Amino acid sequence: GFVFYTASELIQYFTERGEFPRGGVALTFDDGWKDNYTNAFPVLKELGIKATVFIIPSSIGQMSSGATAEGEMPHAHLSRDEIVEMSRAGIEFGSHTMSHKLLNKIPEREVISEIEEAKREIENLVQKTCWTFAYPAGFFSDAAQRAVARAGHIGAFSTVYGPEDRVDLFALNRIEILRRDRFMFQFGKKVARLLGKDQKDGN
């Protein structure tokens, strides 16, 4: 009973109608890991599911631990060719900053640079507008929200740190599916929350 949208489509729907579509889901992937291409992309194509991948331009084609949990080994990120292929197939690419710095921990001038430079890099690569943004680790500040909006994004995603009592298009919460949710009973509990939420709360 769910309908899949890209992140920007879901935001545009809300902007035009003042509510989110009933049964609407935006599937998002943070960090731009290579397994988004090797594992997820074939399934998304087979099932015709839309999705949005938030990438870190400085990590494209790299082995990096910049976005991993503490103590984890470096992982491979998507290559430029893989990103272009996925984009041409309908996967949306959003920004996750230029280098995955926590935007609530750095000076405002650096916040602006991280946001604006990443948007330019992504648009130059995929030759499409980068409409959406995800804050690294979900953390944001008032300055970060202002910078994201000024750069031309139409919305931005946190993880669980945005408001619960209203819709803030520049601090949208998400239901996180983590490694520990790989077992179906855990995954099912997370997804069941979508069925119990008011359609206006953005989750």
N, C-alpha and C positions, 0 to 999 in steps of 0.2 A: 503493500500500500504506500510505499514511499516513492517520491519523485526526486531524482538527483539533479542538482543545479551546480554550476560553478559558484565559487564564493561571490564573485562580482554579480552574477545573475541574481543570487539571493538578496544581495544588498540593493540592487536596482529595483527588485520587486517591492521591497519594503519602502524604498524611497518614493515609489510611484503610488503605492496603495496604503501605506501606513500600517501594514501587518505583513508577517511572513506567510508564505503559502502553506496551506494545510498539507501535512505529509511531506513538506519540502526538506531536503537534507543536502548540506554541502559537505562533501568528503574532502578533507584537507590533509596534506602531508608536510611536515616541517623539515627543514634542513637540506633537502635535495640529495638524499642518499642514493647511491647507485641502485640499491635494491628496489627503489621506486620504479626503475626501468625493468630490471630483471624479473622481479616477483609480481609487483602490482600492475604494471602497465599491460601485460598480456591479458590479465583477468578483466581489467577495466574495458579493454577493447572488445573482448569476447562478449561481455554482458552489456556493452553500450552504456557504461556508467561514466558520468562526468566527474571530474575531480580537479582540485587546485593544489599545486605544489609550490611551497614557499622556499625559494632558493637563496643561497648566499653567494653572490657573484665571485668573491675572492677565493672561494673553495671549489669552483667548477673544475672538474677534471683532476682534483687533488685527493691525496690521502690525508685526512685531517682528523684531529681530535678536538678542534675548536668548538664543536657543537655537541660533543658527546658528554655523557655523564662522567663525573669525577672517577678516575681510575680505569676508565674504558680505553681499549686500544683504538688507534686511529681507524677510521672507516673511509671507504671510497665514496666520492661524490659523483653525481651525474656529470657526463662529459658534455661539451657544447653540442656535438652531433646528436646525442641522445635527447637533450632538451629540445632541440629543433624538431626532431622526429616526433616527439610526444606533443609538442605544440601544434604541429601540422595535423595531428590526429585528434585535436580538440581538447587536450589537457591544458588547463589554464596555469600560467606561471605568475606567482606573486612574489613580493619582496620579503626577505627575512633579514634585512640590513646588508651592508657591504661585507662585514666581517664578524657578525654574530656577537657584537659587544652588547652588554646589558645597558639599555638606554636610560635607565634610572640611576646609573652609576658614573656616567661620563658627562663632561661639560656640554652645554647646549650647542655650541658651535660644532662639536664633534657629532652630536646627535643629528644635526642637520646634514652634515657631510655624509654620514652613514646611510641616511635615508635617501637623499637626492642622488648620490652617486650610484647606489644600487639600482634605483629605478631606471636611470639612464642606461646602465649596463644591460639590464634585462630587456628593455625595449629595443636596444640595438641588436641584441642576439636573436630574439624571436620575431622582431618586426611587428609587434603588437603592443598596444598600450598595457602597461602594468597598472592595473586598477586597485589591487588589494595588497595588504601588508599584514605580516604577523610579527608581533614583538618577540624577540629572543627570550625564551623561557617564560614568556607571558608577561614580563615586567615592563611597565611603562611609566611615564610621568606626564604632567600637563604639557611640558615643553615638547615631549615626543609626540603627543597627540596633535599638537598644533603643527609641528613640522611635517607629520604624515599627511595631514589635510592640505597644507600649503603646497606640498610637492605634487599634488594632483591625484592622490588616491581617494577612492570613494568610501573606504572603510578599512578597519584594522581589527585584528583578532588578538586577544589575550589567550590565556588558558582558563584560569578560574578567578582572575583578579578584577574583572570588570563588574559593573553593578548588576545586581540580581533583580532589582525592583523596577527597572526601566531599560529601554533599549538605547545604548550609546553606540552608534555605528563605528566609533573609533576606539571601542573597548569591548568588543563582542566576546563573550565567553564561549568555550567549546567543551564538549564531552571528550576527554582524553582517552584514547585507546593506547595503552602502554604494553610493554613486553609481557608483563605479568597477566595481561588480559587475553593471552593467546589460547587459554582453555575456554571451551565454548560456554560453560556455565558462568564464567566471569565476564566474557564478552556479552553474553545475553543479558546479564544484569545491567551492564552499562547501556546497551542499546535500548533496553526496556524503558529507560528514563525518557527517551524521545517520545514514547507513547503517552506518558503521563504529564508532559509539559504543555502549558498554554502555548498556543501557536505564536503569540506575540513576544515570547521571551527570548527568541533568537537562538535557542539551543536545539 
